[in-house]
Amino acid sequence: MTEKSKLKILSSIESLNGKRVLLRVDFNVPMNKKRVSDNTRIKETIPTIKFLLKNKARVIIATHMGRPDGKAVPELKLDPIAKELSKLLKKKVKKIDEIVGTKAEKAVSAMKDGEIIMLENVRFDAREEKSDKKFCQELANLADLFVNDAFAVSHRDHASVCGVARLLPAYAGLLVEAEISHLTPLLNKPARPFTMIIGGAKIDTKIGLIKNFLGVADTIIIGGALANTFLAAEGFNVGKSLYEKDKIGIAQEILMAATSKKTVIELPIDVVV
């Protein structure tokens, strides 16, 4: 959805009283010895959680942590996250060790209005990233409606992001609503000069974004490991530095398109190989 008017937002829900709400958030936060070292992402979702709790919803939080590749990795369990969220909310957040199944269903059915639980790391189940239909349905069975407040992962066709949204009444959380409100004008009538900064490692998740802004942005600054693929596309030897050899062709296409659409792409000029 590219326009705020097309969003189904929280304020449009007639009543949340007693409703089971599956809330997808992005609590993939930096950790240091089983402690949250930066709780920014958690804080950003607090307004949505408080809105739901104030309106007597039963909040079921789903999030991922790291890349466990479908396996239960002790270091990536969400107990420290639930503890941090409890501290920020000044309210108990019950963390359960399951994502779906009988135990998860019992925990949800025992909830009272205004209570909150957190499911285990959704990526502990290999079906999450495959958006497996059965897994999507099992997640959907836990709730009456779905709220997405995980803007940073909204491009991923995963079970807890897109899969559940196809099965339940789905709404944008306050964070997602705000992000879209801020970004939409950039596609329509951006203030000039308009510069974008894009980083990360994988080009796959950035291709659509970059192409959409060619001819819209005056300048696109590319950094991080993503820049290495573009440097390789320009003929530079990036050595053993992280880059995607099989995406060099795509990077070259983007560079050529940028030239024709008069968007300047800036890459690092001082790097260590």
Secondary structure, DSSP 8 states (H G I E B T S, - for coil): --SGGG--BGGG-S--TT-EEEEE------BSSSSBS--HHHHHHHHHHHHHHHTT-EEEEE---S--TTS--GGG-SHHHHHHHHHHHTS--EE-S-SSSHHHHHHHHT--TT-EEE---GGGSTHHHHT-HHHHHHHHTT-SEEEE--GGGTTS--IIIIIGGGTS-EEE-HHHHHHHHHHHHHHHS--SS-EEEE--S-STTTHHHHHHHBTTBSEEEE-HHHHHHHHHHTT---TTSS--GGGHHHHHHHHHHHHHTT-EEE--SS---
